[in-house]
Each structure stands twice: as structure tokens, then as C-alpha cells.
Amino acid sequence: MKKRHYYYIEGKDPADPSQLKYIRRDIECDDTFEDELVMLCFPMELMKEISSVLGHFGLRDDADFFYSECREVVSVPEKHVNEQGKGGLTFQSYFHKFPDSVAHFFDDASIVVVLHPLKTEGKVLRDYNMIGYIHANHINFKDAAGQRLQGYSYNVLRMSEATVGGEAIYRRKRIFTTVFSILLDMVIINDIHFVYATMGRENQAIMDALKMNTQRTGKMFETFPMRNNTHINLVIGSSSAASKMVDISNNTEMLREYYKHIVAKKENYVFNQMHSEENFLNMLKRILGSSPTSRVLMMPDKNGNFDAAGFFVNWADYLHLKLQNPKGLFKVIDSMGITDKILYPTLFVGSKDGVKQLIKGGAYKFRKEHGNQVTILNAYQGDEYFDIKKSIIQDPFVYFVIYDRPEQYAAMKEYSKNTAGDIRIFIDTPML
């Protein structure tokens, strides 16, 4: 075990906006990397002023270089496989117009970067390699008693796969555990008691890191499954269903009606981030403002009244995916070259038949109008639309929750149960 430190940057100093307001935090680490690391945590809003941040810590203050390092690390394949290599889905995410694309989608995130400063002769500011990049998204939700709580959701966790002479120089150095030490220290700073993230396929190395780091900090964790279903829009799309859909993206009255249905169906989910109409409408405004092709679609009943609705997010406006060494049916998808433009529908409410028609209609509409060839539908035990969403092309994910208030967490889970006794953790997948 060794001592390292990172810098937790709150933002600009109110007393002197030309300076940063930050604190240095000492952490215990288990990595086997021998060189110095510069580790920074800063709010997403500072991404546009990253030059001044880097320069303050004696690093090369070239924003374009930093963004290129981010793109390279963020595009490292996300491996949804276990330690035996089982699993059909490994992919790379390429964000368009980085950092604007991530700033729109993850506007309230804190970014953690791990940098390896290099020996740079004759230069005041040191060059560096980026080793790690992660988002800690700030969330707020309500517990079973209606108390508003703060939390984090972690995503876009990537580690560099840089090699020298064919040998990985950062992988297998347990730097991931050091990143985890930072993340768990951040919850102390902000008095946060609940976080969640995905590990993809259940992986023993990640499970060991979770166990080690949570025990060290007096926290607990548990895992639960989520199923990722891949549908080909040419197969499931329906022009007749598309013709019945109504676009309510700009209809405030209907959006409020939609929100009432979300509350009625899902207000007791454990991490319900849509606990206020303001939260909901602000989320829609942010996503629709940055993704003009994403839409809120409603399916009316035979009398023209509200029957079902969903939020169709066009991931193609933010990123495209490239499958890596696909297996099984994912080979078929990859051979068709159709994964660049993915449709991600979420927040479904309403009758099962109405939701089914929305999925079919949305698949047709987005394929015809925007070239989206694949629809991703995530489901979990207790999802009333599980059977509608499922596909023969599917991949099981594992999510984990870290917490340190077991009684409160147990009450939240109990409150979330449906009539069948299923615990409902999220409102769909925690993307928004």
C-alpha cells in the first residue's frame, strides 16, 4: 500500500476568478505503478477552460492535446466480458465533437483524470500521457420517506491501453484501484452515501477491487443484473405503427401528462431521478436541445387519448459504436455495418400494446428519417415491458451499488418492490 494524492477542484475561486479553488486529498493506493501520477477531479464546466487547469499544475496547457488524449482513452474498448472472456459484446465509443458531446449529455459530471507526467527536458510545463478518464455524474433522488438525497453514478470509465515494445505500460498495474480510491474519497468530501455503476459482465477482478475498497472505507456493495437487448430496425420497424405516433416533444401540456404517468408508474424506484416535474422538463430540454433528432413520442388510444409514450434518444447525435471481435449473433450485426447509428428509447409508460407499437414505430421512423439501424432496449427483473423489449441478440450486464446506510437502503429497496416482489433500482437504465 502506498500514499498518493489528488486535487479536488471545486471551480473558479469566487474571491479571484483567475485562480482555481481546490483542495489536496491524500489517499491510500494499491497500484504497482512506480512513477508519479497527477490526478485531478474537476467539474465538467471547467472542460472548456482546461488549459488554465493543466497549466496551474505544471502540465502542458494545450487544450487540443488534452482533448485528443481524452478521445484516445475514452475510445478504448468497453469489454462486456468476464474474466474467462465470455460475453458477446465489446465495443468502442467514439464521441462526436469531444468535449461538447459529453458536456451536453453529462452536464453535471465531475471528471476524474489520471495523468502520467513525462520527463521533458528544457520545458517548464511537463508533457504527459493520460492513463484514466471517468465521469462521476451527480444525481439526486428521494428515499422511501420522501427525503431528497445526493448520489453519484459512474460511467465512461476507461483506462489507457498504451504499449511500448508490445508491452502494456499501464494495464495490470492496478491503477484502476487507485481511481476507485479517488471516487470513494469524493463521496466523503460531498457527504454522499449512494453510488452506482456498471461493470459489464461480472468480473472477478472488479469484484475484488469493490470488496477491498469498500471494506477499507467502511462501505458495502451489492450487484444486480440488467439485460441489454439489441434489435435490428429493419426487422422490427412498422410503418403502420409509425403513422399512428404523435410527436409531443414541444407540447408542454402533453409532456406534463407524460410526466404524470412516469410518476404513477415509477415514483417508488430506488434511484428515481425524475422526482420532480422540473427535473424531468430540464432533462428533456437539455437532451432535445443538444440532439435535435431525439424525440418524445406518444401513442394515442382509439379515442385519441394518451395510451403510451417514450423518450427516443438518438445516440448518433452524440457518438457511434464499433464492435470489437464480436461473437455469436453480434458477428451478424457487425458484418452488416449498422452499429454507427443507434437508437436508445427510454422512459416508457402506458399500456403494453401501446409501448410495443411505439418501439416498432420508432424503429421505422428513425431508420427512415435518420438512418438509425439498431435499437437498444435495456430491461431488468421487474420491468413490466421486459418481454416486449427482449431480443435473441442480448447481452447481460451487471450493475453495482455502493452504500453506507444499510437500513435506509433496505427501506428504499423494500419500498421499490412490485406486487411480484421484484426490487426496482432504476427508471430504465441510468443514462439520463
C-alpha positions in Angstrom: 0.0 0.0 0.0 1.3 3.5 -0.8 0.2 7.1 -0.3 -0.7 9.2 -3.2 -2.8 12.4 -3.5 -5.1 14.0 -6.0 -6.6 17.5 -6.4 -10.3 18.1 -5.9 -11.1 21.2 -7.9 -14.4 22.9 -7.0 -14.2 25.5 -9.7 -13.0 29.1 -10.0 -12.2 30.9 -6.8 -15.0 33.3 -6.1 -12.6 35.7 -4.5 -10.3 35.7 -7.5 -11.8 34.1 -10.7 -8.4 33.9 -12.3 -7.5 31.2 -9.8 -8.8 27.8 -9.0 -10.4 26.8 -5.8 -9.2 23.3 -4.8 -8.0 21.0 -2.1 -5.3 18.4 -2.0 -6.5 15.0 -0.8 -4.3 12.2 0.4 -5.4 8.6 -0.4 -4.2 5.1 0.2 -3.5 3.2 -3.0 -2.7 -0.4 -4.0 -1.4 0.2 -7.6 2.0 -1.2 -8.6 2.9 1.8 -10.9 6.3 3.2 -9.8 6.2 6.7 -11.4 4.5 9.8 -10.3 0.8 10.3 -11.1 -1.0 13.7 -11.4 -4.7 13.0 -10.6 -7.3 15.7 -10.9 -11.0 15.9 -10.3 -12.9 18.9 -11.8 -16.4 19.9 -12.8 -17.5 19.4 -16.4 -17.8 23.1 -16.9 -14.1 23.5 -16.5 -13.5 21.3 -19.5 -13.7 24.4 -21.7 -11.0 26.1 -19.7 -8.8 23.1 -19.3 -5.7 24.9 -20.4 -5.6 27.0 -17.3 -6.3 23.9 -15.1 -3.4 22.0 -16.6 -1.0 25.0 -16.5 -1.8 25.5 -12.8 -0.5 22.0 -12.1 2.7 22.4 -14.2 1.4 20.3 -17.2 1.3 21.1 -20.9 -1.5 23.6 -21.2 -2.6 22.6 -24.8 -6.3 22.1 -24.8 -6.4 20.3 -28.1 -3.7 17.9 -26.9 -5.7 17.2 -23.8 -8.9 16.6 -25.8 -7.0 14.2 -28.1 -5.8 12.2 -25.1 -9.3 12.1 -23.8 -10.7 10.9 -27.1 -8.0 8.2 -27.3 -8.7 6.9 -23.8 -12.5 7.2 -24.0 -12.4 5.2 -27.2 -10.6 2.3 -25.5 -12.9 -0.8 -26.0 -15.5 -1.3 -23.3 -15.4 -5.0 -22.6 -18.6 -6.6 -21.5 -17.0 -9.9 -20.9 -16.0 -11.8 -17.8 -12.5 -12.9 -16.7 -12.9 -16.1 -18.8 -13.6 -13.9 -21.9 -17.2 -15.0 -22.0 -19.6 -12.4 -23.5 -20.5 -11.3 -26.9 -20.3 -7.6 -26.6 -17.1 -5.5 -26.6 -17.3 -2.1 -28.3 -15.6 1.3 -28.7 -17.5 4.5 -28.2 -16.5 7.5 -30.4 -18.0 10.7 -29.2 -18.6 13.4 -31.8 -17.1 16.8 -31.3 -15.5 16.0 -28.0 -15.8 17.6 -25.4 -19.1 19.3 -26.5 -20.8 15.9 -26.9 -20.0 14.7 -23.4 -20.7 18.1 -21.9 -24.3 18.1 -23.3 -25.1 14.6 -22.2 -23.2 14.6 -18.8 -23.5 18.3 -18.0 -23.4 17.8 -14.2 -20.5 15.3 -14.0 -17.2 15.6 -12.2 -14.4 14.4 -14.4 -11.5 12.4 -12.9 -8.3 12.1 -14.9 -5.1 10.2 -14.1 -2.1 11.6 -15.9 1.4 10.3 -16.1 3.8 13.3 -16.3 6.8 12.6 -18.6 10.4 13.8 -18.2 10.5 16.8 -20.5 14.0 18.4 -20.8 14.1 22.1 -21.0 10.3 22.7 -20.7 8.6 24.5 -17.9 5.3 22.6 -18.4 5.6 18.8 -18.5 4.2 16.6 -21.2 2.1 13.7 -20.0 0.2 10.6 -21.0 -3.4 10.2 -20.0 -4.0 6.8 -18.2 -7.5 7.1 -16.9 -10.7 9.0 -17.5 -14.1 8.7 -15.7 -17.3 10.6 -15.1 -18.9 10.8 -11.7 -22.4 12.1 -12.5 -24.1 14.0 -9.7 -27.7 12.7 -9.1 -30.4 13.5 -6.7 -33.3 11.2 -5.7 -35.7 10.6 -2.9 -35.8 7.8 -0.4 -38.9 5.9 0.9 -39.6 8.7 3.3 -39.5 11.4 0.7 -36.2 12.8 1.8 -34.0 14.2 -1.0 -30.6 12.5 -1.2 -27.5 13.1 -3.3 -25.5 10.4 -5.1 -23.1 9.6 -7.9 -23.4 7.4 -10.9 -20.1 6.4 -12.6 -19.7 5.9 -16.3 -17.2 6.3 -19.2 -14.6 4.7 -17.0 -11.7 4.0 -19.3 -8.0 3.0 -18.8 -5.3 3.5 -21.4 -4.1 0.5 -23.4 -0.8 2.2 -24.4 2.1 -0.2 -25.1 5.8 0.2 -25.5 7.5 -2.6 -27.4 4.3 -4.6 -27.4 4.0 -4.5 -23.6 1.2 -2.7 -21.8 2.7 0.1 -19.7 -0.3 1.0 -17.6 -2.6 -2.1 -17.7 -2.2 -4.7 -15.0 -0.6 -2.0 -12.7 -3.8 -1.9 -10.5 -4.2 1.8 -11.4 -8.0 1.1 -11.5 -8.0 0.5 -7.7 -6.3 3.9 -7.3 -9.1 5.5 -9.4 -11.6 3.8 -7.2 -9.8 5.3 -4.1 -10.4 8.7 -5.6 -14.0 8.0 -6.3 -14.7 6.8 -2.8 -12.9 9.8 -1.3 -15.1 12.1 -3.3 -18.2 10.7 -1.5 -16.6 11.7 1.8 -16.0 15.2 0.6 -19.5 15.6 -0.6 -21.2 13.6 2.2 -22.7 11.2 -0.4 -23.9 7.7 0.7 -25.1 6.0 -2.5 -23.3 5.4 -5.8 -23.9 3.1 -8.7 -22.2 2.0 -12.0 -22.0 -0.9 -14.4 -19.2 -3.4 -14.6 -20.4 -5.0 -17.8 -20.1 -8.8 -17.4 -19.5 -9.9 -13.9 -15.7 -9.7 -13.5 -13.8 -11.2 -10.5 -11.1 -8.6 -10.7 -13.6 -5.8 -10.4 -15.5 -7.7 -7.6 -12.2 -8.0 -5.7 -11.5 -4.3 -6.1 -15.0 -3.4 -4.9 -14.6 -5.6 -1.9 -11.2 -4.3 -1.0 -12.0 -0.6 -1.4 -15.4 -0.7 0.3 -14.1 -2.6 3.3 -11.3 -0.1 3.6 -13.7 2.8 3.7 -16.4 1.2 5.8 -18.9 0.8 2.9 -21.0 -2.0 1.5 -21.9 -3.0 -2.1 -24.2 -5.3 -4.0 -24.7 -6.2 -7.6 -27.8 -6.8 -9.7 -28.4 -7.7 -13.4 -29.5 -5.7 -16.3 -30.1 -7.1 -19.8 -29.1 -5.3 -22.9 -31.3 -6.2 -25.9 -30.3 -5.3 -29.5 -32.9 -5.1 -32.2 -32.4 -4.5 -35.9 -34.8 -1.7 -37.0 -35.3 -3.2 -40.5 -36.7 -6.3 -38.8 -38.9 -4.8 -36.0 -39.9 -1.5 -37.7 -43.5 -0.9 -38.7 -44.7 1.9 -40.9 -48.3 1.5 -39.8 -47.2 1.9 -36.1 -45.1 4.9 -37.1 -48.1 6.6 -38.8 -50.1 6.5 -35.5 -47.4 8.1 -33.3 -47.7 11.7 -32.2 -44.6 13.8 -31.6 -45.1 15.7 -28.3 -41.5 16.9 -27.9 -42.7 20.6 -28.0 -46.1 20.1 -26.4 -45.7 21.2 -22.8 -49.2 20.2 -21.8 -48.6 16.6 -23.2 -45.2 16.4 -21.6 -46.7 17.2 -18.3 -49.3 14.4 -18.9 -46.4 12.1 -19.8 -44.6 13.0 -16.6 -47.7 12.2 -14.5 -47.7 8.7 -16.0 -44.0 8.4 -15.1 -44.7 9.3 -11.5 -47.7 7.0 -11.3 -45.6 4.0 -12.6 -42.1 4.7 -11.2 -42.0 7.1 -8.3 -41.0 4.4 -5.9 -38.0 3.1 -7.8 -34.8 3.3 -5.6 -32.9 5.8 -7.7 -35.8 7.9 -9.1 -34.1 11.0 -10.5 -37.4 12.1 -12.1 -38.9 13.0 -8.7 -40.0 16.5 -9.8 -41.6 17.9 -12.9 -38.8 20.5 -13.0 -36.1 17.7 -13.1 -37.9 16.0 -15.9 -38.5 19.0 -18.1 -35.0 20.3 -17.6 -33.6 16.8 -18.7 -35.8 16.9 -21.8 -34.7 20.4 -22.6 -31.0 19.6 -22.3 -31.2 16.4 -24.4 -33.5 17.8 -27.1 -31.5 21.0 -27.3 -28.3 19.2 -28.0 -29.8 16.3 -30.0 -32.4 17.8 -32.4 -33.4 14.4 -33.8 -34.2 12.9 -30.4 -38.0 13.0 -29.8 -40.7 12.3 -27.3 -43.3 10.1 -29.0 -46.8 9.3 -27.8 -49.1 6.5 -29.0 -52.8 7.5 -28.7 -55.6 5.1 -28.0 -58.6 4.5 -30.4 -60.2 7.7 -29.0 -57.1 9.8 -29.5 -56.2 9.9 -25.8 -52.9 9.2 -24.2 -52.1 5.4 -24.3 -48.3 5.2 -24.1 -45.2 7.3 -24.5 -41.4 7.1 -24.6 -38.3 9.2 -25.0 -36.3 8.2 -28.1 -32.7 9.3 -27.8 -30.7 9.3 -31.0 -27.3 8.3 -29.8 -25.9 9.0 -33.3 -26.1 12.7 -32.4 -23.5 12.1 -29.7 -21.5 9.0 -30.6 -21.1 5.9 -32.7 -20.1 2.5 -31.6 -17.7 0.0 -33.2 -18.0 -3.6 -32.1 -14.7 -5.4 -31.3 -14.2 -9.1 -32.1 -17.9 -9.7 -31.9 -19.1 -13.2 -31.1 -22.3 -15.1 -31.9 -25.2 -13.0 -33.3 -23.1 -9.9 -32.7 -21.0 -11.1 -35.7 -24.1 -10.8 -37.9 -24.7 -7.3 -36.7 -21.1 -6.2 -37.2 -21.0 -7.7 -40.7 -24.0 -5.6 -41.7 -22.1 -2.4 -40.7 -25.2 -0.9 -38.9 -23.9 0.0 -35.5 -22.8 3.5 -36.3 -26.3 5.0 -35.6 -28.0 3.6 -32.6 -31.4 4.5 -31.2 -31.9 4.3 -27.5 -35.6 4.6 -26.3 -36.2 5.0 -22.6 -38.8 6.1 -20.0 -41.6 4.0 -21.4 -45.0 4.3 -19.8 -48.5 3.2 -20.8 -50.2 0.0 -22.0 -48.0 -2.9 -23.1 -49.5 -2.9 -26.5 -49.0 0.9 -26.8 -45.4 0.5 -25.8 -44.9 -2.3 -28.3 -46.3 -0.2 -31.1 -44.1 2.7 -30.1 -41.0 0.5 -30.3 -42.0 -0.7 -33.7 -43.0 2.8 -34.9 -39.9 4.4 -33.5 -37.6 1.8 -35.1 -39.2 2.5 -38.5 -39.3 6.3 -38.2 -35.6 6.7 -37.1 -34.4 4.2 -39.7 -36.2 6.1 -42.5 -35.5 9.7 -41.3 -32.1 9.5 -39.6 -30.5 6.2 -40.7 -30.7 4.5 -37.3 -30.3 0.8 -38.0 -30.2 -0.6 -34.4 -32.4 -0.1 -31.3 -31.0 -0.8 -27.9 -33.6 -1.7 -25.2 -32.4 -2.3 -21.6 -34.5 -4.3 -19.2 -34.3 -5.8 -15.7 -36.3 -8.1 -13.5 -39.5 -6.3 -12.5 -39.7 -4.3 -15.8 -43.3 -4.7 -16.9 -42.1 -4.3 -20.5 -39.4 -7.0 -20.2 -41.0 -9.4 -22.6 -41.6 -6.6 -25.2 -38.0 -5.4 -25.0 -36.2 -8.8 -25.1 -34.3 -9.9 -28.2 -32.4 -13.0 -29.2 -29.5 -10.7 -29.6 -28.8 -9.8 -26.0 -26.0 -9.3 -23.5 -26.3 -9.5 -19.7 -24.7 -6.6 -17.8 -24.1 -6.3 -14.0 -24.6 -3.1 -12.1 -23.3 -2.4 -8.6 -24.5 -0.1 -5.8 -22.1 1.1 -3.1 -23.7 2.4 0.1 -23.0 3.1 3.8 -26.5 3.5 5.2 -27.8 -0.1 5.2 -31.1 0.5 7.0 -32.0 3.4 4.7 -31.0 1.4 1.6 -33.0 -1.6 2.8 -36.1 0.6 3.2 -35.6 2.0 -0.2 -35.4 -1.4 -1.8 -38.5 -2.6 0.1 -40.4 0.4 -1.0 -39.5 -0.2 -4.6 -40.9 -3.7 -4.8 -43.7 -4.5 -7.2 -46.5 -7.0 -6.4 -44.3 -9.9 -7.5 -41.6 -8.8 -5.0 -39.1 -7.5 -7.6 -36.8 -4.7 -6.5 -36.8 -1.9 -9.0 -33.5 0.0 -8.8 -33.6 2.5 -11.8 -36.1 4.1 -14.0 -34.8 2.2 -17.0 -31.0 2.4 -17.4 -29.3 5.3 -15.6 -28.2 7.2 -18.7 -30.0 10.5 -18.0 
